[in-house]
Amino acid sequence: MDLIIVESPSKAKTISRYLKGKYRVDASGGHIRDLPPKKLGVSVENNYEPRYVTSPGKEETIRRLAEEAKKAGRVYLATDPDREGEAISWHLQTVLGLPEDGENRIEFNEISPKAVQRALEHPRRINYNLVDAQQARRVLDRLVGYKLSPLLNNKIRNGLSAGRVQSVALRLVVDREREIAAFRPEEYWTIAAELRDLPEKFPSFRALLEKYRGKKLKVENKARADEALAALGKGKYIVSSVKRTVVKSHAPAPFTTSTLQQDASNKLGMTAPETMLMAQHLYEGMDLEGEGHVAFVTYIRTDSTRVSSDAQAAARAYIEEKFGREYLPEKPNYYASKKGAQDAHEAIRPIDLTRTPESVKKLLDRKHYNVYKLIYERFIASQMSEAQYDAMQIEIANGDYGFRASGKALRFAGFTAVYAEVKREDEEEEKGLLPALDDGQELSALKLDAEQKFTKPPVRYTDASLVKAMEDKGIGRPSTYASIISVLTKRKYVEKDGKYMKPTEIAYKITDMLLHYFEDVMDVGFTADMEEKLDEIEDGGKDWRSIIAAFYPPFEAKLRIASTDGDELTDILCDKCGSPMVRKTGKYGKYLACSNYPACSNIVSEGEAETSTTPCPKCGRMMVVKSGRYGKFLACPDYPSCKSTLPFGEKEEEVFEGVCPECGKPAKRLKTRTGKTYYGCSGYPACKFMSWDIPTGEKCPQCGSALVRSARGTVKCSSRDCSYKVHAARKPKAE
């Protein structure tokens, strides 16, 4: 039996049901190999060669898949149809020992019986351009994140992370907040007249003052408003022009990843990560009562607005049957994808139009239902006729002043019978049609109002607007938008004020430091240009290593400057290698580091470089004073070769008690870091005798080990294997 390997168990379950047991379908659970989690994993000296290791916890998965692959007649790799999915297939091919030029890669844009069967009929080789583009992104992101994150942790605080795209997105949020803080509202006034025709055949309507002597008017203050009101009160209102038009509104394109996240945020109040989780479930398949595992929508990571001809034909048939011929455009609607879009997949759409939202409402939970309904209705609307409105615009003159009134009324619903677009926050809703007036007609003023207003600052980003900004500026790709927002939230770089993002204090520090040293990495244009270079790798026109090689050396030079900025060479010598120490500034203040780094990695806190008078009980070097979470303590300067520590304070005063049985010198009372007492020869390190009890200076007559005295005065052998013991004489009881 042939084997099909997908990424998720849920997808495996859906495909297995569709293929009715003809194939074995198993899942890798995502990546099986990646760069090591705690090491750089990129050989900068060896042309940026990545070192892949088995992903944590995937040993059993690899073993299982390898056994299944040996038994299978043929192995098909059916991971997601994008760069990352192609890379996962390549890793599977490598680990399972499949032929490099074997035609075992299949892909489908939707999980349906027809699409899966078509894919099995047209297997292909691994697309190594896609793999290289993904490798370049992974290596680039690892180099930036792995190098910048420790810098932030050292300079600001522990637990911080930086990323090539993540940090630029954070900058957008911080810059917007600073724009808001720097904003100074400007006063302006609006003047509106409530007018009515003479002799009062129609209802009154509202017109806004817009012009003075033919030019756009801005009323800056109350004095100017009062001046206008006085002049208007003396004049007459005369209709200067009436324009009647039919306005058409074209149906919106079907969803891309970005527009789905924006619409779900605006209409459903869902975050981008939450939306993508629901959409992923709908793509991979969900259990329906009585039907089993069913997939609902096509691949959900896409920047394309293209749809297949089959899907288009099905939508047109559905529209004509449900809404009528007039709701169907003469020719199918086509939409141009945005500049720079990869256009590798179709837009997001339902797989089966007979599976309407109403038919599955009771089978899905609320969130899955809402996202599916949104996708379904947007796709149907995208293939419908334009909406039409009867629009009217009336120009009214009063002396030197000009008013305007606008209104529109729905003439033909078109796509709006299914889908309503969200209005912008700054967009005023136009009311219905205005009265039928004629040029030159005089109007009466029922009311004249002047209202003071102030310009508003820019609006903080929401999930929707940040996704749109990233897409418009070319930052990241459809698969990264939700994860970026998720990181910013989880790391507490931003906090939510309602639906709006507000940067936290740490976000300013991170942004400012990275901007100071890495202006190009934090530049929106630079990041967008890098995305284009990654696209060129996918197209086969660029070597991925050359792009990394052009980026990394200048980046590394800036990194050296950032890590050593403010360093000061001192005359204090390193107690490990004798090189001069360098005074540095870290998140906890000043500290001293050896100038011979990385050969010597000795670091001591400022003010803690003094040497004590206590020798190390293990190696004999004079211990140094350090500070820890419980205060000062003594540590061996030969750390990490010697990890000996002792408490600080009175323990430095030498207290002699007992005699060394090896050399006859006095024994010295000492304590461990945790405060436990022990005894060591004062001749250390020449003599390394140590004991938990007081040594008597004598040796056991039975085995030759040291005799020691316990706290109760009993003399015993220090060897656990010897039973020699002399009990202390008991004092006579008092008469």
N, C-alpha and C positions, 0 to 999 in steps of 0.2 A: 504493500500500500504506500502511495506517495505521501510525503509529509509537507505540510504548509506551516511555516513559522510566522506568526504575527507578533505584535508587541504586547497587547493587553489580553488577559484572560477573557474579558467581556467580548472583545472582538472575535476571539477564537470561538467562543460559544455561539455567536451569531453566524459566523461563516460555517461552522460545523453543522448547524441546523440546516442551512441552505444547501449544503453539499450532500446531505442525507447519508452520511457514513461512508462515502466513496473515497474520502481522503482523511488522514489523521491531521488534526489541526492543534497546534500547541503554541504557547506564548513565551516570549523571552522575558516579559516583564520590563520592557524598556531596554536601556543600555546593559550590555553584559561586560563591556570593557570601557575604561575611561582613563584619564590621567589620574595618578595617585592622589588620594584626598589630602595627604599631609606633606607632600613634597612637590617641588616645582614640576617635575615630570617632563621638562623640555630641555634638551641639550642645546644650549645657546652656542657652544663651541662647535657642535656637530651639525651645523646648518639647520638649527631649530628642530631637530628630530624629536618628535613626541615619544614618550615612553608610556605605552598603555599597560594597564594592569587589570586584572579581573575586578569588576565592581564588587563592593562589599556585599556579601550574602548571596552572590550569584554562582558559587561553586557547584551547588547541587543542580541548579538550572542548566548549567553548561553540561554537566555529567549526563543529565536526563536527555537533553537534546542531542548529545553526541551518540548516545545509545540508540535513540530513535532514528537518527540520520543513517546509522550503519544498517539498520533493518529496512529502511525505505528504498523503494525503487528509484525515486527522484525526490529531491528536496527543493521546495519553492520558498523564497524569502519574500514575504508580503508585508513588510513594515510600511509605515506611513509614506505617502508620496511627496516627500520634501527632502531637503538636504540632510536633516538629522536622521530621517528614516533611512535614507540611502547609506549614511554612515553606519547605522545600526546593522543593516544588511551586510555591509562590508566586514564589520567585526564578526558577525555570525559566520560568514563565509570563511574568514581566516581561522577562527577558533575551531570550527567543525571540519576544517580541511577540505572544503569544497573547491573545485577548480576555479582559478582566477578568471578564466575566460568562459566559464560555464554560463549557459543561458538559464539562470535559475531565479532571476529577479522578476517579480510580477507586482503590479500596482493597480489600484482602482481608486476612483474619486468618490465612490459611494459603495457601501456594503449592501449590495443587492444580489440576488441569484444571477441576474443577467450580467452585471458588471464583473462579478467574481469569475464566472465561466469565461467571459471574454478575455480576462486577464490571463487565465490559465492557458488559453489558446495562443497567447502572444507573449511568452516569456522573453526576457532580454538579458544582456550582460549588465553587471554593475556599472553605473555611470560614474567613472572615477573623477570627472570634473565636479560633480555634485559632492562627492566624498572629500575632494581637496578643498572645496569652498567651506565645507563644514569643519575640516581640520584647521584651516586658516583661522576661522572664527574662534574655535576652541582654544587654539594655541595663543592667539592674540589676547583673548579674554583672560586666559590663565596668566600670561606674562604681566598684564596690567593689574589684574586683581591681586595676584600673588605678591607683586612688588609694592603696590600702593597700600594695601591693607596693613602690613606691618608698620609702614611709615606712619599711618594714621594712629595705630595703636601706640606707637612710641611717642608721637608728638602730642596726641590729644588724650586718648584713653583707650582702655582695652575693649575688645568686642566690636570694633568698627570694621566696616568693609567698604571697599571701593570697587567700581566696575567701569569698563570702557563705555558702556551705554547708560548704566544705572546712574553714574555720577553726573552725566550730562542732563539726564532727566531731572535729577535732584536740583541741578542748577536752574532749570526752567522754573521750578516751584519757588526756589529762593529768590531768583530775580523778580518774579512776579510779586512776591511779598514785599520786596524792597520798593518796587514801583508803587505799590499801594501805600507804603509808609511815607514815601517821598511825595505822594500826590497832594496837591493843594487845590481844594475845590474852588471853582470860579462861579460867581453869581451870574445868573441870567434869569430873564422873566419871559413867560409865555403869555400871550394875549389871545383870547378866544372870544368869538362872538356867536351868540345863539340867534340865528336868523330865521325869518319866515317870509314866504312870498306874499305879495299883495295881489289880489284881495283874499289871502289866507285860504287857499285851496288845499294846501299840503301841510303835513306836519313840519315842525321846526327842525332845523339841523344845525350842526356845529361847524364853524370854520375857524382856522388858525391864521393869525397874522404871520406872513412870511417875507414880505418885500416892502421896501421903501424906495420910491422913485425907480422902480424896475430892478433894483439890486437886492440881494438877500439881506435881510435885516437881522441884527443881533441886538436884543435889548439887554444891556449890561447891568442896569441898576434901576432902582425905584424911580429916580428922577426922570430917566428916559421913558420908563413905563407910564408915569403920570403925564408926561408930555404927549405921548402917543394917545393915551386915553382922552385927553382934553381935545386933541385935534379930531379924533374919531367921533366924539360926541357931537361935533358941529357939522360933520359931513353926512353924505348919503351913501347907502350901499347899493352899488349897481353891478349886475352880472356882466362881466367883461367877456367870458367865454365859457362854453359848455362842451366837454368832450365825452362822447360815448363810444366805448370800444368793447370788443369781446377779448378778454384776456384768457390765454391758455396756459395751463400748468402741466408740464410733462411728468409722467410717472417716474418715481425714483428708481435707481438701479437696484438689482438684488444685492443682498448683503455681502460685504467682504468682512474679514475678521474685525477690522477697525470700526466699520459702520455698525456692525452687530453690537459691539461693546458700547458704542456711543448711544445707540437707540435703547438698549437694555438699561443703561444708566439713566437716561432721560425719562423713559416711559415706565420702567419697572423699579427704578431705584436700586438696581443691582450693581455691585462692584464688578470691575473687569475680570478679576480672578474667579469670582462666583459665576459670572456669565459663561466663561470658558469651561468651567467644570460641568455645568449643566449641558452645554453644547457638546462637550466631549462624550458624555453619556449618551446623548441622542445620536451621535455619530457611530459609536461603537456598538450600540444596541442595548435594549432594556427588556426586561421580562414583562410580557403582557399576559394577563390571565386568559387562558384558553388558546393562546397563539404561540407561546414560547418566547425566545429571544428575538427581538425585532429592532433593526436599525431604522432611524427616522430621517436623518439629514445627511447631506454630502459632507466631504472633508471640510473641517471648520477653520483651518489655518490657510488663508488665501488672501491675496490682494487683487484678485481678478474679478471682473464683473461679467465675464463670459459664461454662457450656459450652453449646454448641448442642444443640438437641433431636436432631438427626441423630447427633451424636457420642455423646450419651447412649444413644440407641437401639442404636447399634453396639456400645457397651461392654456393654450388658445382654445382647445376643445372644451376644457373645463369652464373657461370664461363665457364662451358662447352659450353653453348649456345652462349655466347658472344665472348669468346676468343678461344675456341677449346679444345679438349681433352688433348693436350700436356701441357696446363696451369693448369691442375688439378692433384694434387698429388695422388698417388695410394691409400693412406689412408688419412683420414681427419687430418688436423693439430691440435694438442693439445698443450697447453702452460701451464707450471707450474707457479702458482702465486708466488710472492715473499714471503720469509720467514716472518711469522708474519701477513700475510694477513688474514682478517676475512673470505674472500671467501663466503660472505653471498648472493651475487647477481652475476648475469652474468656480463660480460664485457659490455661496452657501444657499442651498435650496432643499426643499423636501424631496425625498426619494420617490414617494408614492402619493400622488395628489388625491387618491381616493381615501387616504388615511387623513381625514380632515381633523382639525383641532377639536371640533365638537365630538367626533367619534371616539376620541381617546381621552377626553377630559376626565372621565371617571377612572381611567386606568393609570394616569400619571399624577404625581404630586403637583402642587401648585407651581413651584418654580420651574420644573421641567415643562409643564404645560404652557406656562407663560412664554418661555423662550421658544418653544416649538411654534406656538401661535404667531409669535412675532416673525419668525423665519418664514412660515407658511404664507402669511398675509403679505409680507413684503415681496415675496417672489411672485405671487399672483398679481399683485398691483403692478409690478414691473413690466408685465406683458399686457396691460390694459390701456385703453384710450386715455387721451388727455382729459383733464378736468377743464371745464369752461365756465367763465364768470362774465356776467354783464358788469362792466366797470364804468364809473362816471367820475369826472373831475370837473369841478366848477371853480373858476377864477372870479373873484369879486373885488371891485375897486372901491375905495373910499378916499377920495382926494389923492394924496401921494402914496397912500398905503394900499397894499394888496393882500387879500386873504385867499386861502385855498381850502376846499372841502373835497374829500375823496370818499368813495364808497363802492362796494361791489356786492353782487349777489350771485349765488350759485345758479348757473344756467344748466349745466350737465355735470353730473357727479364724476363720471369717468372712474379713474383709479381710486378716488376718495371714497367710493362706495365700500372699499375694503380697507384702505390704509390712510391714516391721517398723520402728516408730518408735524413734528414738534416745532413750535414757533421759537425764535430767538428771544432771549431775555429783553433785548432792547427793541423788539419789534412790536409796534402798536397794531392791534387788531382793527381792520377796517370794517365799518358797519355796513349795513345793507345799502341798497340803492338810494340815491338822493332824489328829491322831487324833480319833476320834469320842468325845468326852467328854460327861458329863452335869453339870448344875448340882449343886453340893454335893459333887462327887467329890473325894476327897483325892488329892494327888499327892506323889511323892517327889522330893527334890532330889538329883540326881546331882552337880551342880557349881554353885558360886556364885562369880561373878567380878566384880571391880571394876576398871575400866580408866580411867586418867587420860587426859583429852583436853583440847584447847584449841580455842577458837573460831577459825575460819579467816578470813583477810581476804577482801575481795571478789576475785573472779577477774578477771584481765586480759581485755581484749577479744580475741576471735578475729575473723576475717572474718565468721563466722556471727553472733556475738553483737553485733558492731558494726552489721551490716546490720539485725538485729532491733531494736536500740536506735534507729537512725535512722528505721526504719519506725514503731515505736511512738510516737516523739516527734514524728513529722511532719516530719522534716528531709529535704529532698530528695525525689526521686521515683524510681520503679523504674529509669529509664534512667540515674540518676546514681550509684547506690550503688557499682557496681564502679569507675567512673572516680574517685570520691573516694578510695577505698582505694588505687587505683593511684597517685594523686598523692602521698598521704601516704607511700607506700613509696618511690617514685622520688625524691622530694625529700629522703629520709632524715629525715623528721620522726618516723617510727616505724621500729623495727627488730623483727625477729621473734625471739622466744625460743621455739623450737619452733613451735607454731601460734599463740602469743600475741603481741599487740602491746605493745611497750614504747616509750614516747616517748623520743626522744633529747634531749640537753641543749638543742639549739636550739628544740625544741618548747615547752619551758617558757618560754623568752624570748619567743617569738612570742605564745604564749597570754597571758602576763602583760602584755605591752605592749598588745595589742589589748583585753584586758579593762579595762585602766586607762583607756584613752581611748574605747573603743567598746563599752561594756557592753551596749548594746541590740543591736548587730549580733552580738555573741557570745552573746546569750541564746537558749536553745533555744526558748522560747516565742515570741519575736519572729520567729525564722526559720520556725517552723511557721505562725505567723499570716500571714507573707508568702506561703507556699505556698498558703494558703487564698485569699488575694487573687488570686493567679495563676489559681486555679481559677474564681474569680468572673469574671475576664476571659473565660475559655473559655466560661462559661455565658452570656456576653453582658450581664452586669449591671454591669460596671465598665469605665471608660475606662482603658486601660493607662497613658497619660501622666499621669493624675491620681495613680496609685499611685506612680509615680516621683517626681512633683512633691512628694508628701507626705513621701517618704523622703529625697530628696537634700539639700535645704537644711540640715536639722539635722545630717546626716552631714557635709556640707562644713564646717559650723561646728566640729564636733569635730575634723575633719581639720586645720583651721587651728591649733587649740589644740595638737594633738599635734605638729605640725611646728614650732611656735615655743616649745614648753614648754622653759624653761630658758634662753631667749635673754637676752642682756645687751647693752644699747646701750653702745658705747665712744666715746672721743673720737678714735679713729683714723679718718681720712678716706679714703674710697674714692679710689684713684689714677686711676679712670676718670671718675667723675662728681662727686666731691667730697662725696658724702653720707656721713653717719656709718656706720661699719661695726658690724655686730652680731656678738657672740660667740655661737657655737652649739656644740652638742655632737653629734658624729656617731660613726660606728662606729670611726673612727680617733682619736677624741679631739676637742679643741677646734679650731675653725677660725673664720675671719672671713668674713662675707658682707655684701654691700652692703644697707643698709636700703631702698634704692630699687628692690628687686626687685618685679616682674619687668622694669621698665624697664631696670635695670642688673643683670646677673647675675654681677658680679665676685665671686670667691671666692678666698681665700688661706688657707693653713694657719696656725694660731696660731704665732707666732714667725717667720713667713716674710714678714711684711709690710714688711721693710726694703727700701729702695731702694738699688741699687748705684750706683757712679760711672761705669758703662759705658753709653753711649748705644746705643740699638737701631740696628744697622747698616742697617735698612730705613726706619724712620720717625723716628729721632732721640730718641724718648722714653727717659728713663732706665730701664734694665731693673731688674726686681725679682728677688729671690732666691726660688726655689721648690725643693721637694724632689720627686724622682721615684724610680723603682725603682732607679736607679743612683746616688742621692745628690743633692746640691744642683746646681742649674744656674740660669742666668739666662734670664728669659723677658720678652718685651715685655708691658707692662701693658695694651696695647691689644688683647689677645687677645679674641675670635677674628679681629678685623679684621686684625691683624698677628700672624703665628705665628712670628716670629723667636725663636730661642733661641741661647744661647752657653754654653760650659762655665763652671763656677764655679771660682774660686781665683786662681792667679797670672795668669790671663788678664785679670783686672781691671787689673793693672799695665800701664801704657802703654809699649809698645816701639815706637819710631819707626824705620822703615827704608824708604828710598826717598823719592822726591819725586812729588807729584801732578802729572801733566802738564796738568791742566785749570786749576788755580788756583795752583800753585807751592808749596802748603803741604806740610809733611812728611806722608808716608804712615805709617799705623799698622799694625803687625802684629796680626792678629786670628785667631780660630779659630772654626770652626763647632761645633755641639753634639757632633758626632762626632769633633772633634779635628783636623780638616783646616785647615791654615793658609791665610789669604788676607790681602789688603792693602786698606785703605780710607783715604780722605782724612781727615785729622784735622779738616778743616773741615766734616765731616758734621753736620747734614743740608743745610747750604747747598750743599755740593758732594757729590755722591753717587758719585764715582768709586770703583770696586772692581776688583781684579785678583787672579788666582791667583798671579802672579809679581810680583817686586819692580819697581815702576815707576821708570824712570830720570829722569823729569821731561821727557823729550824726546818728540817725535812722529816717526812714520815719514815719511821723505822721499818714499816712494812713494804712500802712501794717507792719511796724516795721522792714523792711529790711534796710540795710546800705544805707546812702545817700552818693553819690560820686559826684566829680566835673569833668566835661568833659574838653577837651582841650580848648573849647571856653569859659569856665568859668561857664557854666550852671550847677546848682545843680539839680540832679535828683535821683530818686530811682533806686537802682541797680537791682531790680526785673523787669523782662521783662513783668510781668503780671500787674504791677502797673504803672499808668500814672502820678504820682506826679512829678512835675518839676517846678523849679524856675529859670526863665531866668536871665542871668547876666544883670546888669544895663548897659544901653548904654551910652557911653561917649558923651557929647554934642559936636555938630559940632563946628569947629572953626569959629569965626566971620569973 
